[in-house]
């Protein structure tokens, strides 16, 4: 929760700084464009003011997206940020279309003025600074919306360069250059808008992250000892953060607690090496049959072969009957079951302090003989230990 609040405060600070710059620059360019009769400069000023809408979207979306997970949103609220980015892209397409339309219908002639040139140069310098400031903050908190807003700031600088070129054309007697510059401004806005929409719609439909990112995560897991062949890796993104599912192989005779330890190690190592990973779900497989390739989910329900063998409650009930003559020196609750190679192996825990040590071999043979009467499993064994104090 603390991290989410910190990210929200960073976004708010950065966005407000950008909003102040957008407002001042937008008004300055519109005023300069009006007096110089430059449609391109007015269009560029509108573009700057449209950034205020972007900033509002960022603030609202971030306040929602950075809320902690709750009962109705167990994965958090980051998709609010994704949705806001899509809506923002749609608004920017409308703005781009309006600027392009106005450039064709406006009949006034542009003139080159020193304040028009000065406002454009100021825009280029300031917006490039805002771009780097916002982008660094977005990368720090892995916010795709904040990074998109940074690139939107850079399009303002690029469009100002286009307008500057257009005014240069007017100065040399090419009046159509101003119209052309307006169209370039509209095209730049439309391009960033379509990119934002495509990228975030892909996220909404759970498109997998960049394969290079997944391969880097796979290599991170491969570097760990006693963990083999990470496979069936599936990932999706929420506002630039990755939610990952994967399978790993661990030693076949590892205990449940060791398997849990190894899965925790995988989760910790992935998150430490790849900060964009928000959540990891690990499925533990044994290494009796190693799978090195990923497989996609199959339609229909297929029963795994090992589920044709009895479960623990049935086995303990059978052992209670089969080993009833040995119950004074065995602990059935500590019985280990190994479902390996489509077979079942049972390890019985016997208590060495409950019998004379000279009788241990005889008791072991008796236990194995009775275990052999079970209608399932093979290669059963007996492990002797002392009672818990």
TORKOL-4160 file (C-alpha; in steps of 0.2 Angstrom, whole numbers, padded with zeros to 4 digits, m for minus):
389
<pt num="1" X="0000" Y="0000" Z="0000"/>
<pt num="2" X="0014" Y="0012" Z="0004"/>
<pt num="3" X="0022" Y="0009" Z="m0013"/>
<pt num="4" X="0006" Y="0013" Z="m0022"/>
<pt num="5" X="0004" Y="0029" Z="m0012"/>
<pt num="6" X="0022" Y="0034" Z="m0016"/>
<pt num="7" X="0019" Y="0030" Z="m0035"/>
<pt num="8" X="0003" Y="0041" Z="m0034"/>
<pt num="9" X="0012" Y="0055" Z="m0026"/>
<pt num="10" X="0026" Y="0055" Z="m0039"/>
<pt num="11" X="0014" Y="0054" Z="m0054"/>
<pt num="12" X="0004" Y="0069" Z="m0046"/>
<pt num="13" X="0020" Y="0080" Z="m0044"/>
<pt num="14" X="0027" Y="0076" Z="m0061"/>
<pt num="15" X="0010" Y="0078" Z="m0070"/>
<pt num="16" X="0006" Y="0095" Z="m0062"/>
<pt num="17" X="0023" Y="0102" Z="m0067"/>
<pt num="18" X="0019" Y="0097" Z="m0085"/>
<pt num="19" X="0002" Y="0104" Z="m0084"/>
<pt num="20" X="0008" Y="0121" Z="m0079"/>
<pt num="21" X="0021" Y="0121" Z="m0093"/>
<pt num="22" X="0007" Y="0115" Z="m0105"/>
<pt num="23" X="m0005" Y="0129" Z="m0100"/>
<pt num="24" X="0008" Y="0143" Z="m0102"/>
<pt num="25" X="0015" Y="0137" Z="m0118"/>
<pt num="26" X="m0002" Y="0134" Z="m0126"/>
<pt num="27" X="m0009" Y="0151" Z="m0122"/>
<pt num="28" X="0008" Y="0159" Z="m0128"/>
<pt num="29" X="0007" Y="0150" Z="m0145"/>
<pt num="30" X="m0011" Y="0153" Z="m0148"/>
<pt num="31" X="m0009" Y="0172" Z="m0145"/>
<pt num="32" X="0007" Y="0173" Z="m0155"/>
<pt num="33" X="m0002" Y="0163" Z="m0169"/>
<pt num="34" X="m0017" Y="0175" Z="m0169"/>
<pt num="35" X="m0006" Y="0190" Z="m0171"/>
<pt num="36" X="0005" Y="0182" Z="m0184"/>
<pt num="37" X="m0011" Y="0174" Z="m0193"/>
<pt num="38" X="m0002" Y="0157" Z="m0192"/>
<pt num="39" X="m0014" Y="0143" Z="m0193"/>
<pt num="40" X="0000" Y="0131" Z="m0189"/>
<pt num="41" X="0005" Y="0140" Z="m0174"/>
<pt num="42" X="m0013" Y="0141" Z="m0167"/>
<pt num="43" X="m0015" Y="0122" Z="m0170"/>
<pt num="44" X="0002" Y="0119" Z="m0161"/>
<pt num="45" X="m0005" Y="0130" Z="m0146"/>
<pt num="46" X="m0021" Y="0119" Z="m0146"/>
<pt num="47" X="m0010" Y="0104" Z="m0146"/>
<pt num="48" X="m0001" Y="0111" Z="m0131"/>
<pt num="49" X="m0018" Y="0114" Z="m0122"/>
<pt num="50" X="m0024" Y="0097" Z="m0126"/>
<pt num="51" X="m0010" Y="0091" Z="m0116"/>
<pt num="52" X="m0019" Y="0097" Z="m0101"/>
<pt num="53" X="m0033" Y="0084" Z="m0105"/>
<pt num="54" X="m0019" Y="0071" Z="m0105"/>
<pt num="55" X="m0013" Y="0077" Z="m0088"/>
<pt num="56" X="m0031" Y="0076" Z="m0081"/>
<pt num="57" X="m0032" Y="0058" Z="m0087"/>
<pt num="58" X="m0016" Y="0054" Z="m0079"/>
<pt num="59" X="m0021" Y="0061" Z="m0062"/>
<pt num="60" X="m0038" Y="0053" Z="m0062"/>
<pt num="61" X="m0032" Y="0036" Z="m0069"/>
<pt num="62" X="m0018" Y="0035" Z="m0057"/>
<pt num="63" X="m0028" Y="0039" Z="m0041"/>
<pt num="64" X="m0039" Y="0024" Z="m0046"/>
<pt num="65" X="m0026" Y="0013" Z="m0053"/>
<pt num="66" X="m0014" Y="0015" Z="m0037"/>
<pt num="67" X="m0028" Y="0009" Z="m0025"/>
<pt num="68" X="m0024" Y="m0007" Z="m0015"/>
<pt num="69" X="m0031" Y="m0024" Z="m0021"/>
<pt num="70" X="m0048" Y="m0027" Z="m0013"/>
<pt num="71" X="m0062" Y="m0040" Z="m0012"/>
<pt num="72" X="m0069" Y="m0036" Z="m0029"/>
<pt num="73" X="m0052" Y="m0032" Z="m0037"/>
<pt num="74" X="m0040" Y="m0045" Z="m0031"/>
<pt num="75" X="m0027" Y="m0041" Z="m0044"/>
<pt num="76" X="m0028" Y="m0023" Z="m0040"/>
<pt num="77" X="m0035" Y="m0008" Z="m0051"/>
<pt num="78" X="m0021" Y="m0005" Z="m0063"/>
<pt num="79" X="m0032" Y="m0008" Z="m0078"/>
<pt num="80" X="m0040" Y="0009" Z="m0074"/>
<pt num="81" X="m0024" Y="0016" Z="m0080"/>
<pt num="82" X="m0024" Y="0005" Z="m0096"/>
<pt num="83" X="m0042" Y="0010" Z="m0100"/>
<pt num="84" X="m0039" Y="0029" Z="m0097"/>
<pt num="85" X="m0024" Y="0028" Z="m0110"/>
<pt num="86" X="m0036" Y="0020" Z="m0123"/>
<pt num="87" X="m0049" Y="0034" Z="m0120"/>
<pt num="88" X="m0035" Y="0047" Z="m0121"/>
<pt num="89" X="m0030" Y="0040" Z="m0137"/>
<pt num="90" X="m0047" Y="0042" Z="m0144"/>
<pt num="91" X="m0048" Y="0060" Z="m0139"/>
<pt num="92" X="m0032" Y="0064" Z="m0147"/>
<pt num="93" X="m0038" Y="0057" Z="m0163"/>
<pt num="94" X="m0052" Y="0069" Z="m0163"/>
<pt num="95" X="m0041" Y="0083" Z="m0159"/>
<pt num="96" X="m0029" Y="0078" Z="m0174"/>
<pt num="97" X="m0044" Y="0077" Z="m0186"/>
<pt num="98" X="m0050" Y="0094" Z="m0180"/>
<pt num="99" X="m0033" Y="0102" Z="m0183"/>
<pt num="100" X="m0031" Y="0094" Z="m0200"/>
<pt num="101" X="m0049" Y="0100" Z="m0205"/>
<pt num="102" X="m0046" Y="0118" Z="m0199"/>
<pt num="103" X="m0030" Y="0119" Z="m0209"/>
<pt num="104" X="m0039" Y="0115" Z="m0226"/>
<pt num="105" X="m0054" Y="0127" Z="m0222"/>
<pt num="106" X="m0045" Y="0142" Z="m0215"/>
<pt num="107" X="m0041" Y="0155" Z="m0228"/>
<pt num="108" X="m0031" Y="0168" Z="m0218"/>
<pt num="109" X="m0012" Y="0171" Z="m0223"/>
<pt num="110" X="0001" Y="0168" Z="m0210"/>
<pt num="111" X="0015" Y="0181" Z="m0207"/>
<pt num="112" X="0032" Y="0178" Z="m0198"/>
<pt num="113" X="0034" Y="0187" Z="m0182"/>
<pt num="114" X="0048" Y="0187" Z="m0169"/>
<pt num="115" X="0036" Y="0182" Z="m0155"/>
<pt num="116" X="0029" Y="0168" Z="m0165"/>
<pt num="117" X="0047" Y="0161" Z="m0168"/>
<pt num="118" X="0052" Y="0164" Z="m0150"/>
<pt num="119" X="0036" Y="0154" Z="m0143"/>
<pt num="120" X="0041" Y="0140" Z="m0154"/>
<pt num="121" X="0059" Y="0139" Z="m0149"/>
<pt num="122" X="0053" Y="0140" Z="m0130"/>
<pt num="123" X="0041" Y="0126" Z="m0133"/>
<pt num="124" X="0054" Y="0115" Z="m0140"/>
<pt num="125" X="0066" Y="0118" Z="m0126"/>
<pt num="126" X="0053" Y="0117" Z="m0112"/>
<pt num="127" X="0043" Y="0102" Z="m0119"/>
<pt num="128" X="0059" Y="0092" Z="m0122"/>
<pt num="129" X="0064" Y="0095" Z="m0104"/>
<pt num="130" X="0047" Y="0089" Z="m0098"/>
<pt num="131" X="0048" Y="0074" Z="m0109"/>
<pt num="132" X="0064" Y="0068" Z="m0100"/>
<pt num="133" X="0058" Y="0073" Z="m0083"/>
<pt num="134" X="0041" Y="0063" Z="m0085"/>
<pt num="135" X="0049" Y="0048" Z="m0094"/>
<pt num="136" X="0061" Y="0045" Z="m0080"/>
<pt num="137" X="0047" Y="0046" Z="m0067"/>
<pt num="138" X="0037" Y="0034" Z="m0077"/>
<pt num="139" X="0051" Y="0021" Z="m0079"/>
<pt num="140" X="0055" Y="0023" Z="m0060"/>
<pt num="141" X="0037" Y="0017" Z="m0056"/>
<pt num="142" X="0034" Y="0007" Z="m0071"/>
<pt num="143" X="0019" Y="0017" Z="m0077"/>
<pt num="144" X="0015" Y="0015" Z="m0095"/>
<pt num="145" X="0002" Y="0029" Z="m0094"/>
<pt num="146" X="0015" Y="0041" Z="m0087"/>
<pt num="147" X="0028" Y="0036" Z="m0101"/>
<pt num="148" X="0015" Y="0038" Z="m0114"/>
<pt num="149" X="0011" Y="0056" Z="m0107"/>
<pt num="150" X="0030" Y="0059" Z="m0108"/>
<pt num="151" X="0030" Y="0054" Z="m0127"/>
<pt num="152" X="0015" Y="0065" Z="m0130"/>
<pt num="153" X="0025" Y="0080" Z="m0123"/>
<pt num="154" X="0039" Y="0076" Z="m0135"/>
<pt num="155" X="0026" Y="0076" Z="m0150"/>
<pt num="156" X="0023" Y="0094" Z="m0144"/>
<pt num="157" X="0041" Y="0098" Z="m0147"/>
<pt num="158" X="0042" Y="0089" Z="m0163"/>
<pt num="159" X="0026" Y="0098" Z="m0169"/>
<pt num="160" X="0034" Y="0114" Z="m0165"/>
<pt num="161" X="0049" Y="0110" Z="m0175"/>
<pt num="162" X="0037" Y="0106" Z="m0190"/>
<pt num="163" X="0028" Y="0123" Z="m0187"/>
<pt num="164" X="0044" Y="0132" Z="m0187"/>
<pt num="165" X="0049" Y="0124" Z="m0204"/>
<pt num="166" X="0032" Y="0130" Z="m0210"/>
<pt num="167" X="0034" Y="0148" Z="m0205"/>
<pt num="168" X="0051" Y="0147" Z="m0213"/>
<pt num="169" X="0042" Y="0142" Z="m0229"/>
<pt num="170" X="0030" Y="0157" Z="m0227"/>
<pt num="171" X="0045" Y="0169" Z="m0225"/>
<pt num="172" X="0052" Y="0163" Z="m0241"/>
<pt num="173" X="0036" Y="0165" Z="m0250"/>
<pt num="174" X="0028" Y="0147" Z="m0249"/>
<pt num="175" X="0011" Y="0151" Z="m0241"/>
<pt num="176" X="0006" Y="0133" Z="m0243"/>
<pt num="177" X="0020" Y="0128" Z="m0231"/>
<pt num="178" X="0010" Y="0134" Z="m0216"/>
<pt num="179" X="m0005" Y="0122" Z="m0221"/>
<pt num="180" X="0007" Y="0108" Z="m0223"/>
<pt num="181" X="0015" Y="0111" Z="m0206"/>
<pt num="182" X="m0003" Y="0110" Z="m0198"/>
<pt num="183" X="m0006" Y="0093" Z="m0207"/>
<pt num="184" X="0011" Y="0087" Z="m0200"/>
<pt num="185" X="0006" Y="0092" Z="m0183"/>
<pt num="186" X="m0011" Y="0083" Z="m0185"/>
<pt num="187" X="m0002" Y="0068" Z="m0191"/>
<pt num="188" X="0010" Y="0067" Z="m0176"/>
<pt num="189" X="m0004" Y="0068" Z="m0164"/>
<pt num="190" X="m0014" Y="0055" Z="m0173"/>
<pt num="191" X="0002" Y="0043" Z="m0174"/>
<pt num="192" X="0005" Y="0044" Z="m0155"/>
<pt num="193" X="m0014" Y="0042" Z="m0152"/>
<pt num="194" X="m0015" Y="0026" Z="m0163"/>
<pt num="195" X="0000" Y="0019" Z="m0155"/>
<pt num="196" X="m0007" Y="0022" Z="m0137"/>
<pt num="197" X="m0023" Y="0014" Z="m0142"/>
<pt num="198" X="m0016" Y="m0001" Z="m0150"/>
<pt num="199" X="m0003" Y="m0004" Z="m0136"/>
<pt num="200" X="m0016" Y="m0003" Z="m0122"/>
<pt num="201" X="m0030" Y="m0012" Z="m0131"/>
<pt num="202" X="m0018" Y="m0027" Z="m0133"/>
<pt num="203" X="m0015" Y="m0026" Z="m0114"/>
<pt num="204" X="m0034" Y="m0026" Z="m0111"/>
<pt num="205" X="m0036" Y="m0042" Z="m0121"/>
<pt num="206" X="m0021" Y="m0050" Z="m0111"/>
<pt num="207" X="m0008" Y="m0050" Z="m0125"/>
<pt num="208" X="0008" Y="m0058" Z="m0119"/>
<pt num="209" X="0023" Y="m0046" Z="m0115"/>
<pt num="210" X="0038" Y="m0045" Z="m0127"/>
<pt num="211" X="0045" Y="m0062" Z="m0129"/>
<pt num="212" X="0063" Y="m0055" Z="m0125"/>
<pt num="213" X="0056" Y="m0050" Z="m0108"/>
<pt num="214" X="0049" Y="m0068" Z="m0105"/>
<pt num="215" X="0066" Y="m0076" Z="m0111"/>
<pt num="216" X="0076" Y="m0065" Z="m0099"/>
<pt num="217" X="0064" Y="m0071" Z="m0085"/>
<pt num="218" X="0067" Y="m0089" Z="m0090"/>
<pt num="219" X="0086" Y="m0086" Z="m0090"/>
<pt num="220" X="0084" Y="m0079" Z="m0072"/>
<pt num="221" X="0075" Y="m0095" Z="m0066"/>
<pt num="222" X="0087" Y="m0106" Z="m0075"/>
<pt num="223" X="0102" Y="m0099" Z="m0065"/>
<pt num="224" X="0095" Y="m0106" Z="m0049"/>
<pt num="225" X="0101" Y="m0122" Z="m0042"/>
<pt num="226" X="0089" Y="m0137" Z="m0039"/>
<pt num="227" X="0076" Y="m0128" Z="m0051"/>
<pt num="228" X="0075" Y="m0135" Z="m0068"/>
<pt num="229" X="0067" Y="m0131" Z="m0085"/>
<pt num="230" X="0055" Y="m0117" Z="m0081"/>
<pt num="231" X="0041" Y="m0120" Z="m0094"/>
<pt num="232" X="0022" Y="m0116" Z="m0098"/>
<pt num="233" X="0026" Y="m0098" Z="m0094"/>
<pt num="234" X="0011" Y="m0087" Z="m0096"/>
<pt num="235" X="0011" Y="m0068" Z="m0093"/>
<pt num="236" X="0000" Y="m0053" Z="m0095"/>
<pt num="237" X="0002" Y="m0035" Z="m0092"/>
<pt num="238" X="m0008" Y="m0022" Z="m0082"/>
<pt num="239" X="m0002" Y="m0004" Z="m0084"/>
<pt num="240" X="0015" Y="m0010" Z="m0089"/>
<pt num="241" X="0017" Y="m0022" Z="m0074"/>
<pt num="242" X="0018" Y="m0041" Z="m0078"/>
<pt num="243" X="0008" Y="m0055" Z="m0069"/>
<pt num="244" X="0017" Y="m0071" Z="m0072"/>
<pt num="245" X="0012" Y="m0090" Z="m0071"/>
<pt num="246" X="0025" Y="m0103" Z="m0073"/>
<pt num="247" X="0030" Y="m0121" Z="m0070"/>
<pt num="248" X="0046" Y="m0127" Z="m0063"/>
<pt num="249" X="0054" Y="m0144" Z="m0060"/>
<pt num="250" X="0062" Y="m0148" Z="m0043"/>
<pt num="251" X="0070" Y="m0164" Z="m0036"/>
<pt num="252" X="0058" Y="m0178" Z="m0036"/>
<pt num="253" X="0060" Y="m0183" Z="m0018"/>
<pt num="254" X="0060" Y="m0165" Z="m0011"/>
<pt num="255" X="0048" Y="m0163" Z="0003"/>
<pt num="256" X="0033" Y="m0152" Z="0001"/>
<pt num="257" X="0041" Y="m0139" Z="0012"/>
<pt num="258" X="0057" Y="m0139" Z="0001"/>
<pt num="259" X="0046" Y="m0137" Z="m0014"/>
<pt num="260" X="0038" Y="m0122" Z="m0006"/>
<pt num="261" X="0055" Y="m0115" Z="m0002"/>
<pt num="262" X="0061" Y="m0117" Z="m0020"/>
<pt num="263" X="0045" Y="m0109" Z="m0027"/>
<pt num="264" X="0047" Y="m0094" Z="m0014"/>
<pt num="265" X="0065" Y="m0093" Z="m0020"/>
<pt num="266" X="0059" Y="m0092" Z="m0038"/>
<pt num="267" X="0047" Y="m0078" Z="m0034"/>
<pt num="268" X="0059" Y="m0068" Z="m0025"/>
<pt num="269" X="0073" Y="m0069" Z="m0038"/>
<pt num="270" X="0061" Y="m0065" Z="m0052"/>
<pt num="271" X="0054" Y="m0049" Z="m0043"/>
<pt num="272" X="0072" Y="m0044" Z="m0038"/>
<pt num="273" X="0079" Y="m0046" Z="m0056"/>
<pt num="274" X="0064" Y="m0039" Z="m0065"/>
<pt num="275" X="0055" Y="m0025" Z="m0055"/>
<pt num="276" X="0041" Y="m0024" Z="m0068"/>
<pt num="277" X="0035" Y="m0041" Z="m0062"/>
<pt num="278" X="0021" Y="m0038" Z="m0050"/>
<pt num="279" X="0015" Y="m0055" Z="m0046"/>
<pt num="280" X="0021" Y="m0073" Z="m0049"/>
<pt num="281" X="0012" Y="m0090" Z="m0047"/>
<pt num="282" X="0023" Y="m0105" Z="m0047"/>
<pt num="283" X="0017" Y="m0123" Z="m0051"/>
<pt num="284" X="0030" Y="m0136" Z="m0044"/>
<pt num="285" X="0033" Y="m0152" Z="m0055"/>
<pt num="286" X="0045" Y="m0166" Z="m0051"/>
<pt num="287" X="0060" Y="m0170" Z="m0061"/>
<pt num="288" X="0056" Y="m0188" Z="m0065"/>
<pt num="289" X="0049" Y="m0181" Z="m0082"/>
<pt num="290" X="0057" Y="m0165" Z="m0087"/>
<pt num="291" X="0047" Y="m0154" Z="m0099"/>
<pt num="292" X="0058" Y="m0141" Z="m0108"/>
<pt num="293" X="0045" Y="m0133" Z="m0120"/>
<pt num="294" X="0029" Y="m0122" Z="m0117"/>
<pt num="295" X="0012" Y="m0129" Z="m0120"/>
<pt num="296" X="m0004" Y="m0120" Z="m0123"/>
<pt num="297" X="m0020" Y="m0124" Z="m0113"/>
<pt num="298" X="m0030" Y="m0138" Z="m0121"/>
<pt num="299" X="m0049" Y="m0138" Z="m0123"/>
<pt num="300" X="m0058" Y="m0151" Z="m0113"/>
<pt num="301" X="m0054" Y="m0160" Z="m0097"/>
<pt num="302" X="m0040" Y="m0174" Z="m0097"/>
<pt num="303" X="m0037" Y="m0184" Z="m0082"/>
<pt num="304" X="m0019" Y="m0185" Z="m0077"/>
<pt num="305" X="m0012" Y="m0203" Z="m0076"/>
<pt num="306" X="m0007" Y="m0201" Z="m0058"/>
<pt num="307" X="m0025" Y="m0197" Z="m0053"/>
<pt num="308" X="m0029" Y="m0215" Z="m0057"/>
<pt num="309" X="m0020" Y="m0220" Z="m0041"/>
<pt num="310" X="m0028" Y="m0218" Z="m0024"/>
<pt num="311" X="m0026" Y="m0202" Z="m0014"/>
<pt num="312" X="m0018" Y="m0201" Z="0004"/>
<pt num="313" X="m0034" Y="m0203" Z="0014"/>
<pt num="314" X="m0038" Y="m0220" Z="0005"/>
<pt num="315" X="m0020" Y="m0225" Z="0007"/>
<pt num="316" X="m0019" Y="m0222" Z="0025"/>
<pt num="317" X="m0035" Y="m0231" Z="0028"/>
<pt num="318" X="m0028" Y="m0246" Z="0019"/>
<pt num="319" X="m0011" Y="m0245" Z="0028"/>
<pt num="320" X="m0020" Y="m0244" Z="0045"/>
<pt num="321" X="m0028" Y="m0261" Z="0041"/>
<pt num="322" X="m0013" Y="m0269" Z="0032"/>
<pt num="323" X="0000" Y="m0264" Z="0045"/>
<pt num="324" X="m0012" Y="m0266" Z="0060"/>
<pt num="325" X="0001" Y="m0278" Z="0068"/>
<pt num="326" X="0014" Y="m0265" Z="0068"/>
<pt num="327" X="0005" Y="m0250" Z="0074"/>
<pt num="328" X="0014" Y="m0249" Z="0091"/>
<pt num="329" X="0031" Y="m0243" Z="0082"/>
<pt num="330" X="0025" Y="m0234" Z="0066"/>
<pt num="331" X="0019" Y="m0216" Z="0064"/>
<pt num="332" X="0006" Y="m0217" Z="0049"/>
<pt num="333" X="0004" Y="m0198" Z="0049"/>
<pt num="334" X="0022" Y="m0196" Z="0043"/>
<pt num="335" X="0020" Y="m0208" Z="0029"/>
<pt num="336" X="0027" Y="m0201" Z="0013"/>
<pt num="337" X="0019" Y="m0204" Z="m0004"/>
<pt num="338" X="0029" Y="m0202" Z="m0020"/>
<pt num="339" X="0019" Y="m0202" Z="m0036"/>
<pt num="340" X="0033" Y="m0203" Z="m0049"/>
<pt num="341" X="0034" Y="m0211" Z="m0066"/>
<pt num="342" X="0016" Y="m0215" Z="m0066"/>
<pt num="343" X="0019" Y="m0226" Z="m0051"/>
<pt num="344" X="0017" Y="m0225" Z="m0032"/>
<pt num="345" X="0030" Y="m0227" Z="m0019"/>
<pt num="346" X="0026" Y="m0228" Z="0000"/>
<pt num="347" X="0039" Y="m0223" Z="0014"/>
<pt num="348" X="0033" Y="m0229" Z="0031"/>
<pt num="349" X="0041" Y="m0220" Z="0046"/>
<pt num="350" X="0045" Y="m0232" Z="0060"/>
<pt num="351" X="0050" Y="m0227" Z="0078"/>
<pt num="352" X="0067" Y="m0235" Z="0083"/>
<pt num="353" X="0065" Y="m0231" Z="0101"/>
<pt num="354" X="0049" Y="m0242" Z="0102"/>
<pt num="355" X="0058" Y="m0258" Z="0099"/>
<pt num="356" X="0074" Y="m0267" Z="0103"/>
<pt num="357" X="0088" Y="m0262" Z="0091"/>
<pt num="358" X="0092" Y="m0280" Z="0088"/>
<pt num="359" X="0074" Y="m0283" Z="0081"/>
<pt num="360" X="0075" Y="m0268" Z="0068"/>
<pt num="361" X="0080" Y="m0279" Z="0053"/>
<pt num="362" X="0066" Y="m0291" Z="0057"/>
<pt num="363" X="0053" Y="m0278" Z="0059"/>
<pt num="364" X="0058" Y="m0270" Z="0043"/>
<pt num="365" X="0056" Y="m0286" Z="0033"/>
<pt num="366" X="0039" Y="m0289" Z="0041"/>
<pt num="367" X="0033" Y="m0271" Z="0036"/>
<pt num="368" X="0039" Y="m0273" Z="0018"/>
<pt num="369" X="0031" Y="m0290" Z="0017"/>
<pt num="370" X="0014" Y="m0283" Z="0023"/>
<pt num="371" X="0016" Y="m0268" Z="0011"/>
<pt num="372" X="0018" Y="m0279" Z="m0004"/>
<pt num="373" X="0000" Y="m0285" Z="m0001"/>
<pt num="374" X="m0006" Y="m0268" Z="m0006"/>
<pt num="375" X="m0015" Y="m0269" Z="m0023"/>
<pt num="376" X="m0005" Y="m0253" Z="m0029"/>
<pt num="377" X="0012" Y="m0246" Z="m0029"/>
<pt num="378" X="0030" Y="m0254" Z="m0029"/>
<pt num="379" X="0047" Y="m0252" Z="m0021"/>
<pt num="380" X="0040" Y="m0247" Z="m0004"/>
<pt num="381" X="0052" Y="m0244" Z="0010"/>
<pt num="382" X="0054" Y="m0241" Z="0029"/>
<pt num="383" X="0063" Y="m0226" Z="0037"/>
<pt num="384" X="0068" Y="m0228" Z="0055"/>
<pt num="385" X="0069" Y="m0213" Z="0066"/>
<pt num="386" X="0066" Y="m0208" Z="0085"/>
<pt num="387" X="0050" Y="m0201" Z="0092"/>
<pt num="388" X="0048" Y="m0182" Z="0093"/>
<pt num="389" X="0053" Y="m0176" Z="0111"/>
